């Protein structure tokens, strides 16, 4: 069987990307959810990965995936297999990676919170402005704040890239049941990393991403489009739409109320989208913790 694109990206070299046909039907459900997420990752319209709606689709798929993983870890066959090989390096990595995913998701949560606070501060500043001078100051404050937020997000993406570059050892000589199980768990990890990286890249905005060439994810996320403050496009990065709307305020006159209103509308829409993403990301975080607890219970039995 040919390795999936996700596995190829992360350097996993194994004979199979699915568990044996004799395995419990729950195993097939894990593969089914993985296949759905592969389709999401290989979307024929890369620009759509810039939208919160499609990000939420990815989050939803990840939640369903971890529900299937929870079921898989409840199987006596799975637990016996892990216990039997508990001292082998590839099995130790399964436990280590479960903690790593919790940390990655925590990083994504922090980045989302930073962006939310940034948006709320910008909204508050625009409401307080009384003159063109005040408005210019608010735009400058916004730009300074965004640079700080982006710096933190770029640092997080850098840390994520280091995690992705760690290639696990080959499984070619291992028990084939173990190979199949570890392979699926590794692909679950790779998929989780991709979804978290997609979120962080979304928060940067499309123009920022264009300056960072050579990233495979960036090539999927990029879709440059010139917009005005009054335009709404479902396939345009919301963070970049806000950025464009805020910068337009520098050229507006005090009596022109429409442009500030447009900026507020964009900010409110982005805040609402971030709120939706927060809810689903928190659910993913809890699923990751639950998965780690299940693994700890298996290895401590």
N, C-alpha and C positions, 0 to 999 in steps of 0.2 A: 504494500500500500504506500502511496506517495505521501510524504509528510505535508502537513498543511502549511499555508503561508505564514501563519503565526509561529509555528514551530521552527520554520526555516529562519525567520527573523531573529529568534532568540537562541539559535544555535543548538537546538535539541536534535540529536541524531539517534533515532530508534527505529525499530523495524515496523512498528505499527502505531497508529494513532487512535485505536479503538480497543476496548476490552474484548476478551474472547467471547464468542457467540454463546457459550455455555453459561456465561455469567448471568446474574440476576437481571430482570428487565429494567430495574432502576438504573443500571449502567447505561442502557440505551437512552434513557432520558437525559443523562448528563451529556452524552454525545449530541442528542437532539438540540439541546440548548446551546451547546458550543457551536454547532452548525449554523444556528440562527445568528449568533454573534459574529461568526465569520462573514456571513452575508452582510451584516451591518458594517463591518470593518472594510469590506471590499465594495462598498456602495458605488454604483455607477456614476453618481453625481457627488464628487468629493466636496463640493461647496456646502452641501447640506450638513456635513459634520460641523459646520460653523454655527448651527442653530441650536437653541436650547431644546427645541422639540425633539430633534434627533438625538441630542445628548441624553435626554430623558428616555428615549427608546433604548439606548445603550445601557443606561442605569437599570431600567426595568428588566432587560435581558440578563444583566449580571445578578440581579436579585433572584430571578427564577433559577439561574445556574447554581447559585449557592444553596438554594432550597434542595436541588437535586443532589448536590455534593453532601449535604447534611444527611439525606436519605442513604446515600452510598456508604457513608462512614458508619451507619447504624447496622449494616450487614455484618453478620458473624464472619462470613468469608473474608471480607475486607479487613476486619479487625484481627483475625487470625494471621492473615498474610503480613500485615504490618508488624505484628508481634514477633512472628517467626524471623523476620529480617530486621529487627529493631536495631541491631548493632552495625548494619551496613550503612555506608556513607550516603547512598541515594535516599534511604529512608530517613536518616537524620536530617537531610536537607528538606524533606517534606515538612517536618516540624519547624525548622528554621524559617522556611519560606512563609509559613502561616503567620509568624510574627512579623515578618517583613511586610506582608500585605496589610496587616493592621496599621503599621507605621506609615505605609504609602497612603492609605485611605485617610489617616489622620492628617497627613500633610495636605492632601486635597481639601479636606474640611477647613483647615486653617487658611488656605488660599482663598476659598470661597467666602469665608468670614471677612477677610481683609477687603475683598472686592465689595462686599455688601456694605461695610462701614464706609468705604470710599464713596460709593454711590449715595449713601444717606447723607454724608457730610457735604457732598456737592449739591444735593437737593436743598439742604438747609441753607447753604450759602447763597444760592440763587434766590431763595425766598426772601432773604434779608436785604438784598441789594437795594439801594435807593437812588443810585446815579450810575452814569456810564463809568465813572472812576471805580465805583464799588464793583461793578460787573467785571471790569478788566481785572481787578484784583482777585475776584473769585475764579476767573479763568486761569490766572497764574497759579493760584492755590491748587486748583484742580490738576493742572499739569504737573506740579511738584509732587502732589499726592500720588498721581498715577505712576510717575517714575519710580517712586518708592515701592508701590504695590508690584509693579512689573519686575523690579529688581528681586523682590522676594520670590515671585513666581518663577523667574528664570533660575534662581538658585535651586528651587524645588525640582524643576525639570532636569537640571544638571545632576542632582542626586538620583533622580529616577533613571537617567541614562546610565549611571554607574551600576545601578542594580541590574539593568537589562544586559549589560556587557558581561556579566558573570555567567560563563557557560558551565553548566553542570557536567559531571563526568558521564562517559558513555554507559549505556545500559545493555550493550549488545551481548554481553556474556552472562546476564542475569536470568533468573527464572522468568519465563515469559508471562506468567500471571502478574508477577511483580512489575515487569516492564510495562505491561499494559496499564496497570493501576497508576504507577508513578508518572507515566506519560500523560495520562488524562489530567492528573493533578497539576503537572507542570503547565499544561496548556491552559488550565483554569487560571493559573498564576499569570501567565503571559497575557491572557485576555484582560484580566483585572488591571494589570499595568497599563495596557493600551487604553482602556476606558479612562483611567485616572489621568493619563498623559493627554488624552483628548480634552478633558475638562480644563487642565492647566493651560493648554494651548489656546483654547477658546477664550479664557480669561485675559490672555495677552492681547487679543485683537489681531485681525488679519494683517494689517500693515506692519506691526511689530514682527510677526512671523516671517514676513517676506525677507527680512534682513538676516535671518538665520538659515542660510542655505545648507543643504546636505542632510537635513533630517527627513527620514522617510515619512514620519507623521505629518510634517509640515507640507510635504508635497500632496498629501491627501486632504489637508485642511484648507489649502490656499485656493482662493477664488476671488481675485481682486475685482472690485466693482466700484465705479464712481457713483456717489449718491449725494443728494441734497438733504437738508434738514427735514424737508417736507415729504420725502419719499419713504415708503415702507416696502421692504423686500423680504420675503420669507427666507431667501437663501443668502442673506447678508449677516455677517457677524454682528450681534447686538452691541457688543462692547465697542466695536469700531463705529457703529452708528451713533452711539452716545458721544464718542470722541469727536466725530465730525460735527455733531450738533453743538457741542460745547465750544469748539474752536471758532465756529461761525459767530458766536456771540461777540467776539472782539471787534467785528466790523459792523455791528448793529448800532443804531441810534436809540436813544432813550425812549422816544415815542413809538418805536417799532416793537410792539409787544408780542408779535407773532413768533419771532425767533426764540425768545426766552421760553415761551409756552411750548414750542416744539421740543426744546431741550428737556423741559420738565417731563413731557410725555415720554420721551425716549428713556429718561432716567427711571420713571415709574415702571415702565415696561420691563426694563432690565432688572429692577429690584424684585418685581414679581417673579420673573424667570429664575433669579437666584434663589428666591424662597422655595420654589418648586424643586430646584436641584438640591437644595439643602435637605429637604425632607427625604428624598430618595437616597442621597449620599449617607445620611444618618442610618437609614435602613441597611445599606450595604455594609457600613461600619459594624453594625450589630451582628450581621450575618458572618462577617469575618471573625469577630470575636467568638461567636458560637462555634464556628468551624475549628478554631484553634483550641477551644476548651474540649471539644470532642476528641481531637487528636491527643491532647494531654491526658485525657481520661483513658484512651486506648493504651498509651505507652506506660501509664502508671499502674495498669491493672496486673 
